């Protein structure tokens, strides 16, 4: 027992000395990329907030300040999103004129302003293989465009649903956007597109999502994760829980 105890103490001292020599806290030591992959990331959201207070994040802030897009670039990105929604899911907004910024196709809607995930969700990257991520993580600024299916559901076609189509219920949605990770230096930007529709939460309150990814260095990837339905706490705040694993290549 003493020998095992001395060995464990020695091991802890070695790890601690190594971290100190690199001027890194233990929680921030770089993780190696798993064998067989080019990149690996883990995001989590665990924020609590007052639902009566306004969302501090806006689509305009995301597209202009975070992504640095001017009006022409933003319009071009919206066009890309519309082509994706049409080709992948048969949701065609390309020839639709917006009414008060909203495009409608059947009972599906597209807000042309886009969206930004509420910063109060505290969506952060805690693992980026090969990078020294601090224990508090790096904030993930998440935004883009979303198509939502209204009352009565919809039959989605395109490359996902095929000619016959696949029915999805009301409340389903698909997305096209970018993760912009604030590293404190050059941001990590990862593009994502829904691989399949995100369906409303089941009886357990869980929503699953799967997105195709692309990155200029890592190539194609895959994001698979879960979102628990926001839950009201005893103090009146709302808690959000997301767990998301990203890998390059996708499989």
Protein Blocks (a to p, Z undefined) as FASTA:
>chain_A
ZZmmmmmmmmmmmmmmmmmmnopafklgccdddehiabdcddddfbdcdfkbccfbdfkl
mmmmmnopafklmmmmmmmmmmmmmmmnopafklpcceehiacehjaccdfkbpcddfkl
opacfbdghiacdfkopadddddddddddehiaadehjmnomnopaddehiacddddddd
dehiacdddddddfbdcddddfkopacdddddddfklopaddddddddddddfkopacdd
ddddddddfZZ
